[in-house]
Amino acid sequence: MTMKITKEHLTKIIKEELDSSVNDRMLDNLRSATVAKLVGVLDELANKADVMGVNAVDITSVIQDCIQKIQEAPTV
């Protein structure tokens, strides 16, 4: 048994796949950018903590946990 597919249906399938691929790449780019910004925050915190008299251990730990969760592969 052969299945006939219309040009419109094929176009719709291809568009959906392309959209999915673009969304995945956008999510990866967003994840990478977020991690980079958080690492920057960690560096800045480490540089200014002594000057400000702030105990940065708790804040650093929370930010590192966030980075780890962002980097984990999403479950689909």
Number of C-alpha atoms within 10 A of each C-alpha: 3 4 5 6 8 9 9 9 10 11 11 12 12 12 12 12 12 12 12 12 12 12 12 12 12 12 12 15 12 13 15 15 12 16 20 13 12 17 16 12 14 17 13 11 18 16 11 12 14 11 8 10 8 12 12 15 12 9 13 18 12 11 17 16 12 14 19 11 12 16 14 9 8 7 4 3
